[in-house]
């Protein structure tokens, strides 16, 4: 089985019945969690009841992308899970956030930490990452295996590196916050759906998945805006949606 399951699709805070940013990437039995924002852990456990993820990748320290990593940490530490240390690739700020929640517990008792941005081998994947513009250090992530590429922006403003990150990707997951007034801010720290389509087109990606929707936004309108700029298939991230890879 080679696919991506959406754990959460909201930006900032979850809407009823939804969760914030998170994905489960499965590749021939290997399971990798990609971001774990608010309310993603119960959805992850629904797909992995034994807490049997093999690695975690977190793009940045904002809680709508990382807060449920704390729940996973506690489950591994106190839940009787017998497993080796869990590889965790993330910018240093993520660890700082966790330490703020668990100042008296050694995080490395559970996690084998690898810094982002950086390049790493994670199970079957070659992981490449690059720093993208946001309010805190955010690492856009690219995972490759057997000639298939999955790219994910995390949170980002417009930047030429987005074309490099998603170059010829089978699936490019791009944030489309569309927050009111965002385009007037300088420098830009988030994208619109139309910009997500533009950068996916510049990258030559095969498929685009929009995610990180501002709560209350019209998702169908976001898709229409992206379609105007991208000729490939445009998907809307939706909780528990499963997207095949390759």
Order of alpha helices (4+ residues) and beta strands (2+ residues): beta-beta-beta-beta-alpha-beta-alpha-alpha-beta-alpha-beta-beta-beta-beta-beta-alpha-beta-alpha-beta-beta-alpha-beta-beta
